[in-house]
Amino acid sequence: MSKLIPTEVIEKTLKGITIPARPQVLLHLQNELGKGDPDPRVIVRLVGGDVGLSAAMLKTVNSPFFGLSRKISAVAQAMSLLGIKAVGQIVTGLVLKAAVGGKTPSLEGFWERAEKVAGIASYIASTIPRGPRDDAYCFGLFHDVGIPILMQKFPDYRQTLALAEKDSTRPSTAVEDERHATDHATLGYLVAKGWFLPEAICEGIFYHHDPLVFDDKDGVNPQALTLIAINAIAEHFHDDFFLMRGNSCWEMIGARVLDHLGLPDDEYCDLREDLISIFK
């Protein structure tokens, strides 16, 4: 189902906020990917024509999460080994970072976490039968894109995040709406829609802080639920392993996440051990 947001909610969410425009490189990339038989050479030229973008993409695909047997040094190699869709989703995420304060010092911590979560999510998806690995990486980068936008809009937004982290009784989006009359999930959904991302990613962004999303599945894109579940594990692992802290969202939906993915406790423990071994 395509999520329909009432006009008044959109107006409230976007009051005084400008959604970043979709960059031309992404427009051309999506046009090519939308063809029945996209030409890899066109995509290589698009990505390779931007030195910074191609370097960032190669750094990403050479990370441990993608499990390549050897380091690659060219966009064409990445295309051959990972496939057109994977490269397209990675580039989309990198373009997003650049468009939403990727080089702003105050946002470095946000993007560092987002990139790690995206990589972890991609790995988790690779362990699931028919797991949406490409979309999981893109979702990992995009799902909280509303946060840096709101950081730049509201001087006290970091205080809002701190309050939300301490409040385990309700989702962070409720705290945001109470303090700012908007929330990062709805804003992120509007950004994703405006950038013409796949519907499952858009819907997943909208619902990823809804504690009841796995209880009331009717009408929610099943692929969106899977993306939410994979990302929830990735965020929980990241916060537990790197920050040595709990994750309030996981406390609310963790059991339902594992149930949705069909992960019994022993397999979940094995997955955690595999992830830990990557970072040793």
Order of alpha helices (4+ residues) and beta strands (2+ residues): alpha-alpha-alpha-alpha-alpha-alpha-alpha-alpha-alpha-alpha-alpha-alpha-alpha-alpha-alpha-alpha
